[in-house]
Amino acid sequence: MIAEFIGQGLNDDTEESVGNHVCSALNSLLFNDVTFFTAFLRSKALKELKPFIRKAQDNGTKFTIYVGIDEKITSKEALEMLLELDIDSYVYSSKQFIYHPKVYLFEGELRKRVIVGSSNMTKTGMFYNVESSLLLDFTSEDKSGNKVLNQLKEYFEPLLEFSSDNLEKLTQDYISYLVDNQLISIEKYESEEDYLPGTHDNSKKRLKNPKIGVLGNLEVSESGRKTKKYKLKITEEYLEKWDGMFERMKAYKEEFGRTTVSKNHPDKTLFGWYYKQKLIYNDPELEMPTEHLQKLESIDFYFGDGKDERSDYIRKGWLKLLRKAIKNNENITQDHRYTFEGETLGTWLQESKSDPETRKLIEETGFSYDKKSRSPDNSAKRFIRLLKDDSNPKKQKYQSMFNSRIKHRKDDISSSLVEELNNLWKEKFKEERSWVKKSRVQDYTPEWKKFRYDKNQNPEGKWYKGKSHMGKIYEWVWGKKRHKRKMDLVIDKFNEQELNELRAEGFPID
């Protein structure tokens, strides 16, 4: 089965339209039975299809159409043209619901084709409006295709079997009845308007439609056709909305300090407008209006790659932070552990060292890459100053800072500063400041020995039993029995008799 998407209206091109697909299906002479279900019908659409309908009829094709008359869009002239074309036609009208299908069905001995979507049988619906449809083309043996076709026919059975109470055979007398009761419209061929008000959305401007090219030459095949992309253009709607969008861009820059808009920005229309400015500016066939260009340049609109501007924006932020650190007489280093106002300024300085342009801007602030790292005493003094000035210090924050910048340098820090830091830590956190690195490995040797000598819990005096006996120390002891490296960590905590017992129970002891 061949499945294709038909999109029309976003481009001026009328080749990729439902109207052309209908004409091409009729022109192929592959189908001998054609059935249309359409909510609205206008004579201008039938005029485009008329030569292809005639050709198919001359080849023996049978036509049936089921048309609606809701909202008075279907016209007297269109219905009369159906009679002129000798098409077996029926009008569907319900007092409760609107008849709204758009289905074009083509059946032949070898192939079937279904087009279903949003296009009514009006000239705008078939060639100009923004519409979308799906086309299915399949052989008579295709199971999936025939499944869809059977479902379609089962649904429309009340119409196809002419059993629906809402169906009327189209005759000239019935057309007169519809006109007399103002149930359909009457077209004026010299204009786009109708006699009856409210038939169309009259707020839409009546502009000249694109010219319809050659019809009936589309081919449906497995290879498919390349869909034509949207063509960039400056429209009347675009010009009308431009000033309003520019004001939104100005507000965006005031808030974020840049003119590049991320695709993930909540206002997707602002992103689309921003992106379109760049496309128009760089398009060889379009010329951006001078007034637009001047306004964009007045806010330093960036027409290049947004990534470059964002990188520059980030760099400016780091440079601003660096100048502030210099102004505060910070002992700035390119060490990865150096932070200022919670930002890893030292890491950025280190990473920027190899970028000539950024390095030049950094050195213009007064920072020198030749300067050595902060001395141990200076690090200790800064740590003490930060902790002393913090009225609500978070212990975890200062513990991490102490571990990374101070603890390993104790031997190089003056004893007076070590004492001052210890006293300040006790004052702030109500505990002694330890300089000894604690092992992260929990030692359960005392609990293990207690288990061994507990007559009630372990009457056999075993060093290793099941988890139900040993509880939380089971995995820890199992690790000692499995790995000699782990056993060696605690082997000095056992006497000779205990070592013999452990060895006898299979623990890896030399």
N, C-alpha and C positions, 0 to 999 in steps of 0.2 A: 504494500500500500504506500502511496505517495502522500505525504502530508506537508502542506505549505501554509505559512502565515501570510496574509494579505493585509498590508497596512497602507493607508492612503491619507492624504490631506496635510501631512506635516511638510511635504515638499509640494512644489507646484507641478511636479511631474504627474501626468494622468495615465501613464502607461501601466504602472503598478496600481491598478484600481479594480474594484469588484466589477465595474461596468465593462472594462476591457477583458476581464476573465470570462464574464458571461458571453460577450461577443466572440471571444476566441473559442469557447466550448461549442457555440452554435456553428461557427465557421469550420470546425474540424470535421463535421458530418459524421462523428463517431456515435452520436446519440440519436435515437429515434423516438424517445419519449421524454418530454421536458415538462417539469412541474415547478411553478413558482408560488411561494407563500410570502406575501409582502403586506406590511401594514399600510403603507402609503404608496400612491401611484400618481405620477404626473406625466403629461404628454411629452415634455421635453426629454425625459429619459427614454420613452418609447420611440421617439424620433431617432435617437442614436442607435437603438437596438433594431429598428425596423428592417433595414436591409439584411441583417443577419437572420432575423426571424423568417423573412420571405425566402431566403436561400434554403434554410433548413426545412421549411414547409414544402418547397419545390422538391426536396429530396425525400419527402414522405414523413417528416417528423411531426409527431402529434404534440400539441401544446395545451396545457391546462394551467390556469392561474386562479389563485384564491386571494382576493384583495380586501383590505379593510377600509372603512370610511370614517374612523374615529377622528376627532379633532378637525374635521372638515378639510383635511389636507388633500386627500384624493379628489381629483377634479373631474368635471363633466367631460372635458375634452379627452382626458386619458381613457375614461371608460368607453367613450365612443370610438376611440382608436382601437381598442380591443375588439370591438364589433367589426370595425373595418378590416382588421387583420384576421378575422374569422377564428379567433382564439376562444376555446371553450372556457368561459370565465364565470366566476362566482363571487358574490359579495358576502363577506362575513360581518355580522353586526350583532353585538350583544348589548343588552340593556344594563349589564352589571360591570363587565370587564372590558378593557381595551384589547383589541386584537393587535398584536405587536410583533409577529415573527418576521424574519428576513432569511428565507431559506430558498436556495436555487438548486434544484435537483435535475440531474441529467442521467438518463439511463440508456444504455445500448446493449447489444447482444454480447459484446466482449468486455466493455468497460462501463463503470459507473463513476459519477462525480457529484460531490455535494459541496456547496459553498454555503456556510452559515456564519452569520455575524451581525453587524449593526447597520448594514447598508440597505435602506429602503430603495424602491424603484422610483427615485426622483433623480434628476440630473445631478444635483448637489450630493445626494446620498451615494450615488454610484460612481462619481468622479472627483468630487471636490472636498466634501466634508472630512473631518478627521474621523476615520472609521477603522475598525479592525475586524477581520474575518479569518476563518480557517477553511482551507480547501482540502478535501480528501478525494483522492483518485485511486481506484482499485479495480482489479479484474473481477469477473463474475465468480471466480473460484476463491477469492480472498475471504477467509473466514472473518477476520476482524472488520473488514469493510462492510461485508454483508450483515454483520451483527449490528453495526451502527445504522445501516439502511433499514433493517427490519424494525429496529427500535423507533426510528423516525416515522415509518409507515404505521406502526402500531399506535403511536401517539396521535398522528393526524388521521386516524381511521374514520372518525365521524365526518371529516371533510372528504377524504378520498372515497368513502362509500356513500357520500351525499345524504347521510342520515341525521346530520346536525339540524336542530330547529333554527339555528342562527344563520343558515345559509340560504342565499337567494340566487337563482340563475340570472345572469346579466342579460337584460334585453333593453331595447330602446324605451319601452314603456316604464321599466323599472328606473332607468336613468332619469326620465321625466319626473317620476315620483320623488326621487332623491333631491332633484333640483327644486321642485315645488315646496318641499318640506325643509329646504336649506340644510340638507344633510351632507352635501358635498360642495366644493368650491367651483368657481368658474374662472378660467384663466384668461388673462388679456395677453394676446401674443405680442403686442407691441411693448409690453413692460414686464417686469418681474413680479408685479403685484396681483392680487386677487380681488374680486368684487366683495367678498365677505371679509369683514375685519377679523383680526385675531387668528387668521390661518397660520401666519408665520410670526417669528420673533422680529417685530418691526424695529427693534433697537439696533439690529445688525445693519451695518452700512452696506449699501448696494454697490459693491465695487465690481470691476470687470473681472470675470473668471478667466483662468488660464485657458489657452486654446487646447482643445482635445486633438491629439495627434491621430496617427493611423491606428485603427482598432482591428482586433481580430487576429493578431499575429503571435500571441503568446503561446508558448508550448509548455506543457507540464511533463516533466521527466524526472527520473531518479536523481540526476545530477543537480537539478534545481537551478535557480537563477540567483545571481548576486543582487541582493536588495540594495537599492540606491540610498546612500546616506543623506542625512539632513544637510541641506546646502545653507551655509551661513549667509544671512542677509540682514539688511537694516530695514525693518518694517515700520509702518506708521504706529503700530502699537508699541514697538520698542522705543521710538522717539518720544511718544507721549509719556511713558513711564520712566524715562531716563533720569530726569531731575529728581524725582522722588527716591529712586534707587541710589543716586549719588549722595543724597543727604543721609541715607542709611549707611553708606560707606564711610562718610565723614564721622558719623557717630561711632562706627566700629573702630576707626583708627584712634579716636579719642579714648576709647575704652581699652584697646589692646596695644596701641602704639605701633601698629603696622597696617599695611594695606593688603597683605596676602590673606585670603580666607581659606581655611581648611575645608576639605570636602566633608569632614565630620561636624562642621559647625551646625548648630541647631537650625539656623535660618538657611535652608538649602537654596532658596531663591536668591539670596545675597551671594552665595557661592557661585551660582549659575551666572549671575550678572557680572561678577568679578572675572570669571573665566572668559565670558564673552568679550569683555573689553580687551583682554589680551589677544584673543583670536582675531578680532576686527583690526586691531593695531598691526598685527603681523600678517594679515591676509594681503596677498599681492593684488587682488582684484577689488578690494573694498577700500574706501577712504573714510577714516573716522572723521566725523564733523569737527571742525576747528574748535568750536566752543567746548565740545566734550573733551578734546585733547588738552585744552588750556586748563579746564577745571581739574582734570585728573592730575596734571603736572603740578597744580597748586597744592595738592596734598601728598606729593611725592609718590604717586601711584607707581607700583613696581610692575613693569610690563614683562620682566624676564621670568625665569624659573622661580616659583615660590619657595623652593627649598633653599635657594641662595639667599633670599631675603630673610627667611627664618633663621638661617645660620648666622647671618650678620646681626640679626636682632638678638640672638642668644649671646653672641660675642660681645655686643655692646653692654649687655647685662653683667657679664663677668668683669668687663673693664670698669664699669661703674662701681662694682663691689670692690675691686682692687684699689681704686682711687680712695674709696671710703676707708679701707684698711690702712692705707698709707697715711691718710689724714689723721687717723686715730693712733698713729705711731705704733702700729702693730709690727711685731718682729716677723715679717712675712717670709715664708720659705716655700720652695717648690716640693716639699715633702708631701707624700700622699696622705700623711696623718694630720696635716695642717688644715684646720677649718676656721672659717670666720663667719659669724652670724648663722651658724648651722650649715653653711655651704662648704663643699670640699674644694676650696680655692686652691690649695696646694696641688691637688690632682689636676685641675684645669691648667695651672701654670706648667706642670710637668708635661702634659699632653700637647700643649701649644708650643712647646720649645722648638719642635722641628718644623713648624709652619712659619716661613719667613715673614709673611704679611702680618700674621697675628703677633708674632714675637716682636716685630717692630713697634706695633701699637702698644704692646705691654711695656716695652722698655721706654717708650715715650712718656709713660706715667711716672717714671722714676724708679721702677723696680729693676734690679740687676740680677741676671741669671748667674753672675759670678759670685754672688753673696752666699756664704756658707749657711748651713742649717742652724736652727736655734740651738744655743748651748744648753746643757742639762740644767744649769741654774736658771736660765731664762725660761725654760719650759716649766720648771717648778714654780717660779714666781708667777707666771701667767696662770697656771693651774690654781694657785692659792688665791690670786686676785679674782678669778672667775667664781670660785666657790664662795669666797668671802662676800662678794657683791650680790650673790643669788639669794634672795629672801625666801625662796621656796624650792630648794634644790631637790632634784630627783636623783636618788642614790644610784640607780642603774646607769644613768647618763654619766655621772662622775666616776663610777667604778670602771666603765668602759674606757673613759678618757685616761684614768690613772693607769690601767693595764697597758694601754697602747703607747703612752707617752712618758710615763714616770717610772713605773716599777722596775723595768729592766736597766734603768740608769742610776739606781740608788748609789752605787759606789762612786759616781762622778758628781753627785749633788752634795753641796756643803751640808755638814751636820746640823747647822742652825736652821737651814731650810727644811730638812727632814723633820726636825723637831716641831717647827712651826706648822708644817703640813699635818703631822700626827695630831697635834692639839686642835687644829681647826676641824679635822675630820671627826674627832670625838665630840666636839662642840655641836657640829651640824647633824651628825647621824647617831650620836649616843652609843658609839662602839669604838673599840681600838682599831687603828689602821694597821692591817697586816701587810708586810712586804714579802711574805713567803708565798711562793706559788703553790697553791693547793692541787693535789692530784684529783683529776676528775673521775678516777677509778675507785669505786667504793670497796672497802676492805671488810669482808664479812668473816675474817678468821676467828675473832672472838665468838661470834654466834655459832660458827662451825664447831669449835671446840666444846662449847656449851652443849650442843646437840650430841656430840660424841660421848660425853660423860653424864648425860641425863638418863638415869636408870629407868625412869618411868616412861619417857618418850622413846628411848633407844636401849632396851634391856640387853641387846646383843653387843652393844659397844661398837657399832659399825660407823665408819666415816662416810659411807655413801649408801643411801637408801632411796626409795621412790619419793616423788614429789609430795604425795599425801602425808609422808612422814616429815620431810625436811622443810616444806613450806617455801617461803620466799627465797631461801638461800640455795634451793635446788639447782637452778640454772647456773648460778655462780660456781658451785662446787663441781657441777658437770663440766664446766669449761676448764677447770683445773685438771680434771681426770682426762680430758680429751686433748689438751694442748700442754706440752712440756713448758713452753715459753710462759704460759700463765701460771703454772705451778711454781716455776722458778722465782716468781715475784714474791711469794710468801713462804718459801721453803725454810728460810732462816728463823721462822717463828715456831718451829716444832723441835722437840727433843728427839734423841736417838730412837727411843722406843716408839714414839708417835710416827717417825719416819718409816720404821720397819712395818708398822701396821698399815700405813698408807701404801707402801710398796707392795705388801701382800694383797691389798684390795685392787691393785692394778693401776695405781697412780704413777705417772712417769717420773720416778725419782731414781737417780743414778746411785 
